[in-house]
Amino acid sequence: MLAALAGVLAWRGAGPAAGLVVFVVAGLCLEALVVSPAVVRKRRAVWADFDERLARAVSRLPPAQYSVFHTWEFTPKAVEKFRSANPDGLVFRDVVINREKEYWSGTSIDVEDRYADFFLSPSSFSTRCLVAWGIDAKKVIEIPFGVDSARFRPAFSVPAQPFRFAFSGGVSRRKGVDTLLRAWEALALPDAELHLYGRVREDVKGQLAAARSVVCHGHVYLPAELPMNHVFVFPSTLEGSAKSVYEALACALPVITTEESGSVVRDGVDGFIVPSCDVDALVDKMRRLYDDTALRARMAASARARAMEFTWDRYARAVVSAYSACILMKRGRIT
């Protein structure tokens, strides 16, 4: 993502002469299984320390040089330093959606709204959440993520048996793996396997211990492993826009997922959208794709074509175009 963004900025000739100099702050990787008061305090302490360090770094930058401050984290002190040195600059906030809006970034939504000039949303689900929580819709710019379709591509040949369903990501309840395992138990499909790629979390270990025909791979090289499956299942309860779904589409896997995954899957075209936490709906769609070879083939072809619409280069160009349009709007050149 960041490499593509840097490449497009270079291609566009971004710099002081072009009026587009961007300071990008990558996100911190903070994840917990249980959102307890202790976890919240720990996360806020890490964010605060990160903000302090970033503010010191920003204060050492040449003044009036930067037109955009793009951050994945809530960094108010760094933003204050940026605005002080770059009064004409804009702050873009990439969003990470959490159902509990008060926990979204360890602060309240009204503070976030004042803090950022614009919010970059990766999906319609994220956009609806932001607007429902009180963010001005005019400040939300929706740009879906992308995928490296040269790395993630269909396999030349996949054995017909055993039939393989796949999931990739954190193997946890938040990702809907508990629902997936209940559906898998109910299906009891002959000569079929469920392959889980990613770190197994404590909250599903008990279910996994009793599951049959389930293979836990841990962290592996997904571009080689993922295409060797037949159907991808991602019943997440909460995402911004899961990159694992883009990767599965690029591998020509029909995808069964939820609205909460923030995906670009078209229901009935590239796969199916099911309600989150709905075991029966998941069972129905998994069985349908297991039984219907022709449907699976049509959706596989459509999945690959759909993924090709969402490259990282397209994402980066859209973000840079958003920078430029918003800067021009601030300067009064467009309305």
Secondary structure, DSSP 8 states (H G I E B T S, - for coil): -HHHHHHHHHHTT-SGGGT--EEEE-------SS--HHHHHHHHHHHHHHHHHHHHHHHTS-TT--SEEEESS--HHHHHHHHHH-TT-EEEEE----SSGGGSSSS-HHHHHHH-SEEEESSHHHHHHHHHTT--GGGEEE----B-TTTS---S---SSSEEEEEES-BSTTTTHHHHHHHHHHH--TTEEEEEEB-B-HHHHHHHHH-SSEEEEES--HHHHGGG-SEEEE--S--SS-HHHHHHHHTT--EEEEGGGT----BTTTEEEE-TT-HHHHHHHHHHHHH-HHHHHHHHHHHHHHHHT-BHHHHHHHHHHHHHHHHHHHTTS--
